[in-house]
Amino acid sequence: MNTLSRLWAERPLTRRLLISIVLFSTLATFAGVTLQLYLDYHRDLAEVDNQLNNIQLSHTESLAGSLWSLNTDQIETELQNIAKIRDVINLKIFESNGTIHHAGRPPDVGEKTKSVRSPLIYKTNDGAHHIGDIEILMSLSGADQRLFDRLLTIILTQGFQIFLVSVFILFIFHSLITRHLKVISDYAKNTNINKLDHALDLNRPANITQNGDELQTLVNAINQMNIRLASDIYERELSEMELRRLRNYLSNIINSMPSVLIGVDDKGRVTQWNDEAQHVTGISADEAEGKMLTQVFPRLSSEMDRVQYAISSHKQQFDSNRPLELNGETHYEDVTIYPLSTNGTEGAVIRLDDVTKQVRLEEAVIQSEKMLSVGGLAAGMAHEINNPLAGMMQVASVMKNRLSNPDMPANLRAAKLAEVDMENILTYMEARGILNMLDDINTSGQRIAEIVNNMLSFAHKRESSFSTNNLAKLIDKALELAATDYDLKKQYDFKKIEIIRKYDSNLPAVPCEAAKIQQVILNILRNGAQVMQDANIEAPTFTLHTYLDSTRNMATIEIEDNGPGMNENTRKRVFEPFFTTKPEGEGTGLGMSVSFFIITENHGGEMHVKSEPGKGARFIIRLPLTPS
């Protein structure tokens, strides 16, 4: 019994074979037994019907005679005899006068029954007389019980038979197959690359080994496989060593690149992830590989359509200077997608290059070139414009004085000589608006002089004295000037604009030229106020924020509005000389370029703007804490 238990526990194949045999035998036996029981059951039910027919045929005539002759004892005796027949529960005779004769037992609770009621006919010379009825109640539960008894007997005999056959098969299968399979299994478990020269032997008789059977064929195949495997392993070790060398070499090349390199398959799953990708995302290569690119590098989700196009078209895709917001600053990157197809597997390599410094350098060079061009132009224009401008303004002033001043002796002498009256001349001048025209000449001349002075700011740096200033006080002073500025006030009330101050109380004093910094701030406030007014902003707001940029050792001023913002083209050109978005005649296009020049050239600082359509504009000014 212990051997049988051990074989059952240690031989899954034997166990499955035995279970299969037992299941098949059981199913076949069950099918046969079910059919036999079905036939026996219906035969028992037919026998119940036969008994009913026999009772009706053999007893109803005699019972009708006894009932006709009123022989009660004979009736009771015959009923008792009929009640002893198998499966008869009880009988009842109903006379026409209402008298009832019965024999048998009442049916059990839940007992299945079948009843038949037949008339009792007695025949005389006068004819047939219906003298009563007989009701016979038969039990069908007897057939069920006999079916159950036969089923129990069959289960016991067949189960014992199946058990004996199964045990016999178990031992035969173990003796011929499974014990040898166990030896082969143990050999396979203990085999490693250092023991491939140890041949497998089942220790079977020589005649079986020489003649060979299926197991011996398997043993010979395993031994031959070990010989070939040892040779293949040696060759593979040499190949793997070379492959590891090449892989490490390529990996070092990829990881040493400053660019982000990511490989993806045609489903968008990551197949390659270099060190720069890990540095940018904080996700290691082991964590990223096999996952969807959109999951580990979400900001590349917008590039998936171009990745699929590059794979399907086998064409390189390139997007230069793509803007990117990182830590509140705009960075730029080049995105290159290379299609990849090797060994029938398609994918792509995505390369990201941070070109922020290059873009900013290009913008700075372009801006500097524009400033230098304007500076050279301004230097030449100053001498060409100032002299005739001064003469024009002086002549206009003298003309107004000679035409409108009745107290000047020279005017009186000239009027008398011409035989005209000075008052009439004055009346004529006022009626024709000539005096206003002369005033307009002076006003326009002053505006031209202001433009020339602004242009001269580009020509050279003026010697100026720097002093340490509190930025919060400078900003507040600029706000006061903006609130009382005529150009602002004549179109709208600057005081209606909400001012939010976020000053850093620990910000140190900054070396700068106070008037120039106030001019820059005032220019930004003027432009922002006018843009918000033109856009009909319901609750216009300026937010002014100062803080210390400790990484650069610079004081920072941020001026943000909630206006309509600007598109990328306007943002890039906002500091260009003579560039303006105002209607013709309302702006010179020099205010922001002069401001940029003051911050970058006069103070050695930085100035740039961040803006998107519908999201306002934020001007950022950085001033060094140490004068350059």
LOZA-44316 format. One record per residue (C-alpha): residue number from 1; residue in one letter; x, y, z. Coordinates in steps of 0.1 Angstrom, whole numbers, padded with zeros to 4 digits. Example, Ala and Ser with C-alpha at 12.3 -4.5 7.8 and 13.67 -1.06 7.14 Angstrom:
BEGIN
num; residuo; x; y; z
1; a; 0123; -0045; 0078
2; s; 0137; -0011; 0071
// end
This chain:
BEGIN
num; residuo; x; y; z
1; m; 0000; 0000; 0000
2; n; 0029; 0023; 0008
3; t; 0044; 0016; -0027
4; l; 0011; 0024; -0043
5; s; 0009; 0057; -0024
6; r; 0045; 0066; -0034
7; l; 0039; 0058; -0070
8; w; 0007; 0079; -0069
9; a; 0025; 0109; -0053
10; e; 0058; 0108; -0074
11; r; 0045; 0098; -0108
12; p; 0023; 0125; -0124
13; l; 0023; 0108; -0158
14; t; 0013; 0075; -0142
15; r; -0013; 0093; -0122
16; r; -0027; 0110; -0153
17; l; -0028; 0077; -0172
18; l; -0045; 0059; -0144
19; i; -0070; 0088; -0140
20; s; -0077; 0087; -0177
21; i; -0083; 0049; -0177
22; v; -0105; 0051; -0146
23; l; -0125; 0080; -0161
24; f; -0130; 0062; -0194
25; s; -0139; 0030; -0177
26; t; -0162; 0048; -0153
27; l; -0179; 0067; -0182
28; a; -0183; 0036; -0203
29; t; -0197; 0016; -0173
30; f; -0219; 0045; -0164
31; a; -0233; 0047; -0199
32; g; -0240; 0009; -0200
33; v; -0255; 0009; -0165
34; t; -0276; 0039; -0173
35; l; -0290; 0022; -0204
36; q; -0296; -0010; -0185
37; l; -0313; 0007; -0156
38; y; -0334; 0028; -0180
39; l; -0347; -0004; -0196
40; d; -0352; -0022; -0163
41; y; -0371; 0008; -0149
42; h; -0394; 0011; -0178
43; r; -0399; -0027; -0177
44; d; -0410; -0024; -0140
45; l; -0434; 0003; -0149
46; a; -0448; -0019; -0177
47; e; -0452; -0047; -0152
48; v; -0472; -0024; -0130
49; d; -0495; -0017; -0159
50; n; -0497; -0055; -0167
51; q; -0507; -0062; -0131
52; l; -0535; -0036; -0133
53; n; -0547; -0052; -0165
54; n; -0545; -0087; -0149
55; i; -0565; -0076; -0119
56; q; -0591; -0060; -0141
57; l; -0594; -0091; -0163
58; s; -0593; -0118; -0136
59; h; -0610; -0102; -0106
60; t; -0637; -0077; -0117
61; e; -0661; -0104; -0129
62; s; -0659; -0124; -0097
63; l; -0662; -0093; -0075
64; a; -0693; -0082; -0095
65; g; -0709; -0116; -0088
66; s; -0701; -0114; -0051
67; l; -0715; -0079; -0050
68; w; -0746; -0089; -0069
69; s; -0752; -0118; -0044
70; l; -0744; -0095; -0015
71; n; -0717; -0119; -0003
72; t; -0697; -0095; 0018
73; d; -0673; -0121; 0032
74; q; -0664; -0132; -0003
75; i; -0658; -0096; -0013
76; e; -0635; -0088; 0017
77; t; -0615; -0121; 0011
78; e; -0609; -0114; -0025
79; l; -0599; -0078; -0019
80; q; -0574; -0089; 0008
81; n; -0559; -0113; -0017
82; i; -0556; -0087; -0044
83; a; -0540; -0062; -0019
84; k; -0512; -0088; -0014
85; i; -0501; -0085; -0050
86; r; -0467; -0066; -0054
87; d; -0470; -0028; -0058
88; v; -0508; -0028; -0049
89; i; -0514; -0002; -0022
90; n; -0552; -0005; -0017
91; l; -0585; -0013; -0034
92; k; -0619; 0003; -0029
93; i; -0654; -0009; -0042
94; f; -0681; 0017; -0044
95; e; -0717; 0002; -0045
96; s; -0744; 0021; -0062
97; n; -0762; 0025; -0028
98; g; -0731; 0043; -0014
99; t; -0716; 0013; 0005
100; i; -0677; 0012; 0003
101; h; -0656; -0020; 0007
102; h; -0617; -0015; 0009
103; a; -0585; -0034; 0016
104; g; -0549; -0025; 0018
105; r; -0530; 0004; 0033
106; p; -0530; 0042; 0029
107; p; -0502; 0055; 0006
108; d; -0470; 0069; 0023
109; v; -0462; 0106; 0023
110; g; -0445; 0115; -0010
111; e; -0451; 0080; -0024
112; k; -0456; 0080; -0062
113; t; -0488; 0062; -0072
114; k; -0510; 0053; -0101
115; s; -0548; 0047; -0097
116; v; -0574; 0031; -0121
117; r; -0611; 0031; -0115
118; s; -0632; 0005; -0134
119; p; -0670; -0002; -0135
120; l; -0684; -0035; -0120
121; i; -0708; -0050; -0145
122; y; -0730; -0080; -0137
123; k; -0747; -0097; -0166
124; t; -0781; -0115; -0163
125; n; -0808; -0126; -0187
126; d; -0822; -0092; -0184
127; g; -0789; -0077; -0196
128; a; -0758; -0060; -0181
129; h; -0762; -0042; -0147
130; h; -0738; -0015; -0134
131; i; -0737; -0023; -0097
132; g; -0707; -0003; -0086
133; d; -0670; 0007; -0093
134; i; -0636; -0007; -0082
135; e; -0607; 0017; -0077
136; i; -0571; 0002; -0076
137; l; -0542; 0023; -0063
138; m; -0508; 0010; -0074
139; s; -0473; 0022; -0061
140; l; -0446; 0033; -0085
141; s; -0421; 0038; -0057
142; g; -0415; 0001; -0056
143; a; -0400; 0004; -0091
144; d; -0378; 0032; -0079
145; q; -0365; 0012; -0050
146; r; -0357; -0018; -0071
147; l; -0338; 0006; -0095
148; f; -0318; 0020; -0066
149; d; -0309; -0015; -0053
150; r; -0297; -0027; -0087
151; l; -0277; 0006; -0091
152; l; -0259; 0001; -0057
153; t; -0251; -0035; -0066
154; i; -0236; -0025; -0100
155; i; -0216; 0004; -0085
156; l; -0200; -0018; -0059
157; t; -0191; -0046; -0083
158; q; -0179; -0023; -0111
159; g; -0159; -0001; -0088
160; f; -0141; -0030; -0073
161; q; -0133; -0043; -0108
162; i; -0120; -0009; -0120
163; f; -0099; -0006; -0088
164; l; -0082; -0040; -0095
165; v; -0076; -0031; -0132
166; s; -0062; 0003; -0123
167; v; -0037; -0011; -0097
168; f; -0025; -0037; -0122
169; i; -0020; -0010; -0149
170; l; -0002; 0013; -0124
171; f; 0024; -0013; -0116
172; i; 0028; -0024; -0152
173; f; 0033; 0012; -0164
174; h; 0057; 0019; -0136
175; s; 0077; -0012; -0143
176; l; 0080; -0006; -0180
177; i; 0080; 0032; -0184
178; t; 0078; 0056; -0155
179; r; 0108; 0043; -0135
180; h; 0130; 0048; -0165
181; l; 0114; 0082; -0172
182; k; 0124; 0091; -0136
183; v; 0160; 0082; -0143
184; i; 0159; 0103; -0175
185; s; 0143; 0132; -0155
186; d; 0170; 0130; -0128
187; y; 0197; 0129; -0154
188; a; 0183; 0160; -0171
189; k; 0180; 0179; -0138
190; n; 0216; 0172; -0129
191; t; 0230; 0179; -0163
192; n; 0250; 0211; -0168
193; i; 0276; 0223; -0193
194; n; 0303; 0208; -0171
195; k; 0288; 0173; -0172
196; l; 0279; 0169; -0208
197; d; 0304; 0141; -0212
198; h; 0285; 0118; -0187
199; a; 0263; 0095; -0208
200; l; 0228; 0085; -0198
201; d; 0223; 0047; -0189
202; l; 0190; 0031; -0178
203; n; 0207; -0001; -0164
204; r; 0184; -0024; -0184
205; p; 0192; -0059; -0196
206; a; 0217; -0061; -0225
207; n; 0193; -0078; -0249
208; i; 0169; -0048; -0246
209; t; 0197; -0023; -0249
210; q; 0211; -0040; -0281
211; n; 0177; -0047; -0297
212; g; 0165; -0012; -0288
213; d; 0130; 0001; -0281
214; e; 0114; 0036; -0278
215; l; 0131; 0043; -0245
216; q; 0166; 0032; -0258
217; t; 0160; 0054; -0289
218; l; 0153; 0083; -0265
219; v; 0185; 0076; -0245
220; n; 0207; 0074; -0276
221; a; 0192; 0107; -0289
222; i; 0199; 0124; -0255
223; n; 0235; 0113; -0255
224; q; 0240; 0125; -0291
225; m; 0223; 0158; -0282
226; n; 0248; 0163; -0253
227; i; 0277; 0158; -0277
228; r; 0264; 0183; -0302
229; l; 0253; 0207; -0273
230; a; 0289; 0207; -0259
231; s; 0302; 0218; -0293
232; d; 0275; 0244; -0297
233; i; 0281; 0258; -0263
234; y; 0317; 0263; -0269
235; e; 0311; 0282; -0302
236; r; 0283; 0302; -0286
237; e; 0305; 0313; -0257
238; l; 0330; 0327; -0282
239; s; 0302; 0345; -0301
240; e; 0287; 0359; -0268
241; m; 0321; 0372; -0257
242; e; 0324; 0391; -0290
243; l; 0288; 0402; -0289
244; r; 0292; 0415; -0253
245; r; 0323; 0434; -0264
246; l; 0305; 0450; -0293
247; r; 0273; 0457; -0273
248; n; 0293; 0474; -0245
249; y; 0312; 0494; -0271
250; l; 0279; 0506; -0288
251; s; 0263; 0512; -0254
252; n; 0291; 0534; -0243
253; i; 0289; 0554; -0276
254; i; 0251; 0558; -0272
255; n; 0253; 0567; -0235
256; s; 0282; 0592; -0240
257; m; 0261; 0613; -0264
258; p; 0245; 0645; -0250
259; s; 0214; 0638; -0269
260; v; 0183; 0619; -0258
261; l; 0182; 0586; -0278
262; i; 0151; 0564; -0276
263; g; 0143; 0534; -0297
264; v; 0107; 0523; -0302
265; d; 0090; 0495; -0321
266; d; 0061; 0499; -0345
267; k; 0037; 0496; -0316
268; g; 0053; 0525; -0297
269; r; 0071; 0504; -0271
270; v; 0105; 0514; -0259
271; t; 0134; 0492; -0270
272; q; 0164; 0515; -0264
273; w; 0169; 0542; -0236
274; n; 0202; 0559; -0232
275; d; 0216; 0577; -0201
276; e; 0206; 0611; -0212
277; a; 0169; 0599; -0215
278; q; 0173; 0586; -0180
279; h; 0187; 0620; -0168
280; v; 0159; 0639; -0185
281; t; 0130; 0617; -0173
282; g; 0144; 0602; -0141
283; i; 0133; 0568; -0154
284; s; 0160; 0540; -0157
285; a; 0164; 0519; -0188
286; d; 0152; 0488; -0170
287; e; 0120; 0506; -0160
288; a; 0114; 0522; -0195
289; e; 0121; 0493; -0218
290; g; 0090; 0474; -0229
291; k; 0066; 0501; -0218
292; m; 0047; 0525; -0241
293; l; 0067; 0557; -0250
294; t; 0037; 0579; -0241
295; q; 0037; 0564; -0206
296; v; 0074; 0569; -0198
297; f; 0080; 0601; -0219
298; p; 0045; 0619; -0219
299; r; 0057; 0650; -0237
300; l; 0065; 0629; -0268
301; s; 0029; 0619; -0271
302; s; 0024; 0646; -0298
303; e; 0052; 0630; -0319
304; m; 0036; 0595; -0322
305; d; 0019; 0603; -0355
306; r; 0052; 0615; -0370
307; v; 0069; 0583; -0356
308; q; 0043; 0561; -0373
309; y; 0047; 0581; -0405
310; a; 0085; 0578; -0404
311; i; 0082; 0540; -0399
312; s; 0056; 0535; -0427
313; s; 0073; 0559; -0452
314; h; 0109; 0551; -0443
315; k; 0116; 0588; -0443
316; q; 0134; 0608; -0417
317; q; 0113; 0634; -0398
318; f; 0129; 0666; -0384
319; d; 0114; 0694; -0363
320; s; 0138; 0722; -0353
321; n; 0137; 0747; -0324
322; r; 0105; 0732; -0309
323; p; 0096; 0753; -0278
324; l; 0093; 0735; -0245
325; e; 0083; 0748; -0210
326; l; 0106; 0736; -0183
327; n; 0106; 0750; -0147
328; g; 0088; 0781; -0159
329; e; 0113; 0788; -0187
330; t; 0111; 0783; -0224
331; h; 0136; 0759; -0238
332; y; 0141; 0747; -0274
333; e; 0149; 0713; -0288
334; d; 0154; 0696; -0321
335; v; 0134; 0664; -0327
336; t; 0147; 0640; -0352
337; i; 0130; 0607; -0360
338; y; 0149; 0580; -0379
339; p; 0131; 0551; -0394
340; l; 0146; 0517; -0384
341; s; 0141; 0483; -0402
342; t; 0162; 0453; -0393
343; n; 0155; 0416; -0397
344; g; 0118; 0422; -0406
345; t; 0113; 0443; -0374
346; e; 0103; 0479; -0380
347; g; 0107; 0507; -0355
348; a; 0122; 0542; -0351
349; v; 0150; 0560; -0333
350; i; 0140; 0594; -0317
351; r; 0167; 0619; -0310
352; l; 0162; 0650; -0289
353; d; 0188; 0678; -0289
354; d; 0187; 0707; -0264
355; v; 0194; 0737; -0286
356; t; 0182; 0763; -0261
357; k; 0216; 0779; -0258
358; q; 0221; 0779; -0295
359; v; 0186; 0795; -0301
360; r; 0192; 0822; -0275
361; l; 0226; 0829; -0288
362; e; 0212; 0832; -0323
363; e; 0185; 0855; -0310
364; a; 0210; 0876; -0291
365; v; 0233; 0878; -0321
366; i; 0204; 0889; -0343
367; q; 0193; 0914; -0317
368; s; 0228; 0927; -0313
369; e; 0232; 0931; -0350
370; k; 0200; 0950; -0353
371; m; 0210; 0972; -0324
372; l; 0244; 0979; -0340
373; s; 0227; 0986; -0373
374; v; 0203; 1010; -0357
375; g; 0231; 1025; -0336
376; g; 0251; 1033; -0367
377; l; 0221; 1046; -0385
378; a; 0211; 1067; -0354
379; a; 0246; 1083; -0352
380; g; 0245; 1094; -0388
381; m; 0209; 1105; -0387
382; a; 0214; 1126; -0356
383; h; 0236; 1151; -0373
384; e; 0215; 1151; -0405
385; i; 0182; 1156; -0388
386; n; 0190; 1177; -0357
387; n; 0202; 1208; -0376
388; p; 0173; 1212; -0400
389; l; 0149; 1202; -0373
390; a; 0162; 1229; -0350
391; g; 0160; 1255; -0378
392; m; 0124; 1244; -0386
393; m; 0113; 1246; -0350
394; q; 0130; 1280; -0345
395; v; 0114; 1294; -0377
396; a; 0080; 1281; -0366
397; s; 0084; 1298; -0332
398; v; 0096; 1331; -0348
399; m; 0067; 1330; -0373
400; k; 0041; 1326; -0346
401; n; 0057; 1354; -0326
402; r; 0057; 1378; -0355
403; l; 0022; 1370; -0366
404; s; 0005; 1370; -0332
405; n; 0024; 1394; -0309
406; p; 0007; 1428; -0312
407; d; 0031; 1444; -0286
408; m; 0063; 1437; -0305
409; p; 0076; 1470; -0320
410; a; 0090; 1454; -0351
411; n; 0056; 1438; -0358
412; l; 0039; 1472; -0354
413; r; 0063; 1489; -0378
414; a; 0059; 1462; -0404
415; a; 0021; 1463; -0402
416; k; 0021; 1501; -0405
417; l; 0043; 1500; -0434
418; a; 0020; 1474; -0451
419; e; -0010; 1495; -0441
420; v; -0026; 1466; -0422
421; d; -0037; 1463; -0385
422; m; -0021; 1437; -0362
423; e; -0055; 1428; -0347
424; n; -0068; 1421; -0382
425; i; -0038; 1400; -0390
426; l; -0043; 1381; -0357
427; t; -0080; 1376; -0364
428; y; -0072; 1362; -0399
429; m; -0046; 1339; -0385
430; e; -0070; 1325; -0359
431; a; -0098; 1322; -0384
432; r; -0076; 1302; -0408
433; g; -0060; 1281; -0381
434; i; -0025; 1292; -0390
435; l; -0014; 1296; -0354
436; n; -0026; 1261; -0346
437; m; -0007; 1248; -0376
438; l; 0025; 1265; -0363
439; d; 0018; 1249; -0328
440; d; 0015; 1215; -0346
441; i; 0048; 1221; -0364
442; n; 0065; 1227; -0330
443; t; 0047; 1196; -0314
444; s; 0058; 1174; -0343
445; g; 0093; 1187; -0342
446; q; 0095; 1179; -0305
447; r; 0083; 1144; -0312
448; i; 0109; 1140; -0339
449; a; 0135; 1153; -0315
450; e; 0124; 1126; -0289
451; i; 0127; 1099; -0315
452; v; 0162; 1111; -0325
453; n; 0172; 1111; -0288
454; n; 0159; 1075; -0284
455; m; 0178; 1064; -0315
456; l; 0210; 1080; -0301
457; s; 0207; 1056; -0272
458; f; 0218; 1028; -0296
459; a; 0248; 1047; -0309
460; h; 0269; 1045; -0278
461; k; 0269; 1040; -0241
462; r; 0267; 1072; -0221
463; e; 0287; 1076; -0190
464; s; 0263; 1073; -0161
465; s; 0266; 1070; -0124
466; f; 0252; 1038; -0109
467; s; 0239; 1037; -0074
468; t; 0223; 1009; -0053
469; n; 0185; 1011; -0054
470; n; 0156; 0993; -0038
471; l; 0137; 0977; -0067
472; a; 0104; 0978; -0048
473; k; 0106; 1016; -0045
474; l; 0117; 1020; -0081
475; i; 0087; 1000; -0093
476; d; 0063; 1019; -0070
477; k; 0077; 1052; -0084
478; a; 0071; 1039; -0120
479; l; 0035; 1030; -0110
480; e; 0029; 1065; -0098
481; l; 0043; 1079; -0130
482; a; 0020; 1056; -0150
483; a; -0010; 1066; -0131
484; t; -0004; 1103; -0139
485; d; 0010; 1099; -0174
486; y; -0009; 1121; -0199
487; d; -0007; 1096; -0228
488; l; -0022; 1069; -0206
489; k; -0048; 1091; -0189
490; k; -0062; 1108; -0220
491; q; -0076; 1074; -0233
492; y; -0083; 1055; -0201
493; d; -0078; 1057; -0164
494; f; -0047; 1037; -0153
495; k; -0060; 1037; -0117
496; k; -0087; 1012; -0128
497; i; -0061; 0986; -0134
498; e; -0056; 0963; -0104
499; i; -0020; 0962; -0092
500; i; -0008; 0931; -0074
501; r; 0026; 0935; -0056
502; k; 0047; 0904; -0047
503; y; 0079; 0920; -0035
504; d; 0107; 0900; -0019
505; s; 0115; 0918; 0013
506; n; 0149; 0901; 0016
507; l; 0160; 0912; -0019
508; p; 0192; 0932; -0016
509; a; 0197; 0966; -0031
510; v; 0206; 0965; -0068
511; p; 0233; 0987; -0085
512; c; 0215; 1004; -0114
513; e; 0206; 1037; -0130
514; a; 0173; 1044; -0113
515; a; 0158; 1067; -0140
516; k; 0166; 1041; -0168
517; i; 0151; 1012; -0149
518; q; 0120; 1033; -0142
519; q; 0118; 1041; -0180
520; v; 0119; 1004; -0188
521; i; 0092; 0996; -0163
522; l; 0071; 1025; -0175
523; n; 0074; 1013; -0211
524; i; 0062; 0978; -0202
525; l; 0033; 0993; -0182
526; r; 0023; 1016; -0210
527; n; 0022; 0989; -0236
528; g; 0004; 0964; -0213
529; a; -0022; 0990; -0203
530; q; -0030; 1000; -0239
531; v; -0032; 0963; -0251
532; m; -0056; 0955; -0222
533; q; -0077; 0986; -0230
534; d; -0079; 0977; -0268
535; a; -0088; 0941; -0259
536; n; -0116; 0953; -0235
537; i; -0103; 0932; -0206
538; e; -0130; 0933; -0179
539; a; -0107; 0932; -0149
540; p; -0072; 0944; -0161
541; t; -0044; 0934; -0138
542; f; -0007; 0939; -0134
543; t; 0013; 0915; -0112
544; l; 0047; 0927; -0102
545; h; 0070; 0902; -0086
546; t; 0106; 0906; -0074
547; y; 0129; 0878; -0062
548; l; 0165; 0867; -0060
549; d; 0178; 0843; -0086
550; s; 0205; 0827; -0065
551; t; 0218; 0804; -0092
552; r; 0228; 0835; -0113
553; n; 0233; 0860; -0085
554; m; 0208; 0883; -0102
555; a; 0178; 0903; -0090
556; t; 0147; 0895; -0110
557; i; 0116; 0916; -0119
558; e; 0086; 0900; -0134
559; i; 0058; 0921; -0148
560; e; 0027; 0901; -0158
561; d; -0006; 0912; -0173
562; n; -0039; 0893; -0180
563; g; -0042; 0908; -0215
564; p; -0048; 0890; -0248
565; g; -0011; 0878; -0250
566; m; 0008; 0876; -0283
567; n; 0017; 0849; -0308
568; e; 0051; 0834; -0312
569; n; 0061; 0857; -0342
570; t; 0052; 0888; -0322
571; r; 0070; 0875; -0291
572; k; 0102; 0870; -0310
573; r; 0101; 0905; -0326
574; v; 0089; 0925; -0296
575; f; 0124; 0939; -0289
576; e; 0132; 0947; -0325
577; p; 0137; 0984; -0333
578; f; 0107; 1000; -0351
579; f; 0086; 0969; -0347
580; t; 0051; 0978; -0333
581; t; 0016; 0964; -0333
582; k; 0000; 0998; -0327
583; p; -0019; 1016; -0355
584; e; 0001; 1038; -0377
585; g; 0009; 1071; -0360
586; e; 0004; 1058; -0325
587; g; 0038; 1043; -0319
588; t; 0075; 1046; -0330
589; g; 0084; 1009; -0323
590; l; 0114; 1020; -0302
591; g; 0101; 1018; -0267
592; m; 0107; 0981; -0261
593; s; 0140; 0980; -0281
594; v; 0153; 1009; -0260
595; s; 0143; 0991; -0229
596; f; 0161; 0960; -0241
597; f; 0192; 0981; -0248
598; i; 0191; 0997; -0213
599; i; 0189; 0963; -0196
600; t; 0213; 0943; -0217
601; e; 0239; 0969; -0227
602; n; 0238; 0996; -0200
603; h; 0233; 0972; -0171
604; g; 0246; 0939; -0183
605; g; 0214; 0921; -0175
606; e; 0188; 0900; -0193
607; m; 0154; 0907; -0206
608; h; 0129; 0884; -0223
609; v; 0092; 0878; -0226
610; k; 0069; 0848; -0223
611; s; 0034; 0849; -0238
612; e; 0008; 0828; -0256
613; p; -0024; 0840; -0272
614; g; -0051; 0843; -0246
615; k; -0028; 0839; -0217
616; g; -0014; 0874; -0211
617; a; 0023; 0884; -0212
618; r; 0051; 0881; -0187
619; f; 0082; 0903; -0190
620; i; 0112; 0890; -0171
621; i; 0141; 0914; -0162
622; r; 0173; 0902; -0145
623; l; 0199; 0926; -0131
624; p; 0233; 0916; -0118
625; l; 0239; 0923; -0081
626; t; 0275; 0931; -0090
627; p; 0280; 0959; -0115
628; s; 0298; 0948; -0146
// end
